[in-house]
Amino acid sequence: MYIFPNMIEMGLKEGKTWPSHDHKQIASTIGLCNPNVTTMDTLQAVVTAVCAVPQERIRRVSYKELVDEFDLPDVQIYL
C-alpha cells in the first residue's frame, strides 16, 4: 500500500507529468491509502487512467466513468 502523499509520483511513467493539479488530487484520492493498491503496476494503472481524462471532465468524472471509460482498475473506492 502506498501511504505518503509524494508516493503518487511513483505512478507516473518516466518522462510524464501531471496534466493538472486536479488530476494529481484524484489519482491520490484513489491510489493512496487504498489497501487494494498494493503493486506498482496497479498504482501506475490508476495514474494512467486518471491522466487520460480530458481537462474539461476531470472535476466531474465519476468513479464508474473512470472504470468504464478510462480503464481504471476497479480498486473498490467510491467517490
Helices and strands as residue ranges (DSSP letters): G 5-11, H 21-31, H 40-51, G 55-57, H 63-70
